[in-house]
Amino acid sequence: MVSQDNNAADIFLSYARENRPHVQMLAEALEHTGWSVLFDQLSTVVDQDIFQATENAVNQANCVIVIWSYAAIQSKWVLSEAEIAHKQEKLILIRLDDSKLPVEFEALQALDFANWKGEHSSVIFVRLKKAIERLIGLPRNDRKKAKSARIKQTEAPVKPPLVQKRTLQLPDIDWIEIPEGIFIYGKDYSGGYGNSSGVGYGKGYADALPLEIKRFFISRYPITHCQYQTFIDAGGYEDERWWQDLIKSQPTKASWQQPNRPRDNVNWYEAVAFCRWLSAQFGYVISLPTERQWEKAARGTDGREYPWGASFQTGDANVFLDSNPENLNQTCAVGLFPHRASPYQVMDMAGNVWEWCLNPFDQPNQIEPNTSNAPRVVLRGGCWDLKASEARTFMRRSRHPDLRDYEVGFRVVCRSPK
């Protein structure tokens, strides 16, 4: 299960010896994509040495893929490796057959590789690549291509001439006021989900504590394809004012081109640049929400699990439901679930697309974007390709800011629209 190469790898593959042919094929495909992979078995050392070497390899890898099968159930190593990776929030599960997942992993969505024959272009392998990118970012070769030189950060962007603003015809932002006051922030772990230290939720995240927050306004819907396209058409990627101290790359096509769907395939840097540009058009400061702002807008003041209440039923949001023929399996137009708005009538706060937040994952109280050393930042809200449990108001995920994904979009906030 571990290579004799002690260097840290991007991906560690955990598997049962009987599944080695499948694992070999998977490792070759992942290495061809550009990631480094650790998977070879060590059979010449005693069990204690294997355990220590395995634990070290899992700890050092950025992502752990567990290949689950009937054979894996019998392995004393696979479950241990999966548990370590799950605690460190870097676990991806792959299934080779219909063997049952352990109880602690039932909430995770396992990718079905039973019929995969090594095709790099297959839908299931593309989904695996996207899952890996959400954890560790692009493969190293692609990451180098995507990054451009950083530009020294200066003061707030200068407002363009008024005539330019008039010709852009930017679609209106439907602002919703979130009043000043106290709300329940975080998750009460005493009920058995997680533990008192918040394992899996990140340092600095509260245990269902009352938190006071100032008034702000949030967009009723995620930014749509049409709204973001206006930024592109206005030369937003050519104007360096919006990219000061950000990593700039060329825009990627949205996965779905309908104008009223949430814009996906936009990384955190692009979302910040869009906010700077939009601030200049409207004449007041617009930004990504901090996750505290996002959470209050999503759950109100009473600490509810979902924006609408305590439970989920089919038809409440665009999420993935096991063996359900009604799964959309893609994004949908914003606002399609008006009966499941938040207490403030903010839409799509559960499912459809994950939404970028402003702050680093381990610094929930930071209210200024940290563009200097590119820490992992926060995503909120769940998405169309994950289960409803991932769309609860307190769920948070950390991802590299250069991630582009068909499951990720964003919405915006301001202090007071003029």
Rosetta blueprint (number, residue, H / E / L):
1 M L
2 V L
3 S L
4 Q L
5 D L
6 N L
7 N L
8 A L
9 A L
10 D L
11 I E
12 F E
13 L E
14 S E
15 Y L
16 A L
17 R H
18 E H
19 N H
20 R H
21 P H
22 H H
23 V H
24 Q H
25 M H
26 L H
27 A H
28 E H
29 A H
30 L H
31 E H
32 H H
33 T H
34 G L
35 W L
36 S L
37 V E
38 L E
39 F L
40 D L
41 Q L
42 L L
43 S L
44 T L
45 V L
46 V L
47 D H
48 Q H
49 D H
50 I H
51 F H
52 Q H
53 A H
54 T H
55 E H
56 N H
57 A H
58 V H
59 N H
60 Q H
61 A L
62 N L
63 C E
64 V E
65 I E
66 V E
67 I E
68 W E
69 S L
70 Y H
71 A H
72 A H
73 I H
74 Q L
75 S L
76 K L
77 W L
78 V H
79 L H
80 S H
81 E H
82 A H
83 E H
84 I H
85 A H
86 H H
87 K H
88 Q L
89 E L
90 K L
91 L E
92 I E
93 L E
94 I E
95 R E
96 L L
97 D L
98 D L
99 S L
100 K L
101 L L
102 P L
103 V H
104 E H
105 F H
106 E L
107 A L
108 L L
109 Q L
110 A L
111 L E
112 D E
113 F L
114 A L
115 N L
116 W L
117 K L
118 G L
119 E L
120 H L
121 S L
122 S L
123 V H
124 I H
125 F H
126 V H
127 R H
128 L H
129 K H
130 K H
131 A H
132 I H
133 E H
134 R H
135 L H
136 I H
137 G L
138 L L
139 P L
140 R H
141 N H
142 D H
143 R H
144 K H
145 K H
146 A H
147 K L
148 S L
149 A L
150 R L
151 I L
152 K L
153 Q L
154 T L
155 E L
156 A L
157 P L
158 V L
159 K L
160 P L
161 P L
162 L H
163 V H
164 Q H
165 K H
166 R H
167 T H
168 L H
169 Q L
170 L L
171 P L
172 D L
173 I L
174 D L
175 W E
176 I E
177 E E
178 I E
179 P L
180 E L
181 G E
182 I E
183 F E
184 I E
185 Y E
186 G L
187 K L
188 D L
189 Y H
190 S H
191 G H
192 G L
193 Y L
194 G L
195 N L
196 S L
197 S L
198 G L
199 V L
200 G L
201 Y L
202 G L
203 K L
204 G L
205 Y L
206 A L
207 D L
208 A L
209 L E
210 P E
211 L E
212 E E
213 I E
214 K L
215 R L
216 F E
217 F E
218 I E
219 S E
220 R L
221 Y L
222 P L
223 I L
224 T E
225 H H
226 C H
227 Q H
228 Y H
229 Q H
230 T H
231 F H
232 I H
233 D H
234 A L
235 G L
236 G L
237 Y L
238 E L
239 D L
240 E H
241 R H
242 W H
243 W H
244 Q L
245 D L
246 L L
247 I L
248 K L
249 S L
250 Q L
251 P L
252 T L
253 K L
254 A L
255 S L
256 W L
257 Q L
258 Q L
259 P L
260 N L
261 R L
262 P E
263 R L
264 D L
265 N L
266 V L
267 N L
268 W H
269 Y H
270 E H
271 A H
272 V H
273 A H
274 F H
275 C H
276 R H
277 W H
278 L H
279 S H
280 A H
281 Q H
282 F H
283 G L
284 Y L
285 V L
286 I E
287 S E
288 L L
289 P L
290 T L
291 E H
292 R H
293 Q H
294 W H
295 E H
296 K H
297 A H
298 A H
299 R H
300 G L
301 T L
302 D L
303 G L
304 R L
305 E L
306 Y E
307 P L
308 W L
309 G E
310 A L
311 S L
312 F L
313 Q L
314 T L
315 G L
316 D L
317 A L
318 N L
319 V L
320 F L
321 L L
322 D L
323 S L
324 N L
325 P L
326 E L
327 N L
328 L L
329 N L
330 Q L
331 T L
332 C L
333 A L
334 V L
335 G L
336 L L
337 F L
338 P H
339 H H
340 R H
341 A L
342 S L
343 P L
344 Y L
345 Q L
346 V L
347 M L
348 D L
349 M L
350 A L
351 G L
352 N L
353 V L
354 W E
355 E E
356 W E
357 C E
358 L E
359 N E
360 P E
361 F L
362 D L
363 Q L
364 P L
365 N L
366 Q L
367 I L
368 E L
369 P L
370 N L
371 T L
372 S L
373 N L
374 A L
375 P L
376 R L
377 V E
378 V E
379 L E
380 R E
381 G L
382 G L
383 C L
384 W L
385 D L
386 L L
387 K L
388 A H
389 S H
390 E H
391 A H
392 R L
393 T L
394 F L
395 M L
396 R E
397 R E
398 S E
399 R E
400 H L
401 P L
402 D L
403 L L
404 R L
405 D L
406 Y L
407 E L
408 V E
409 G E
410 F L
411 R L
412 V L
413 V E
414 C E
415 R L
416 S L
417 P L
418 K L
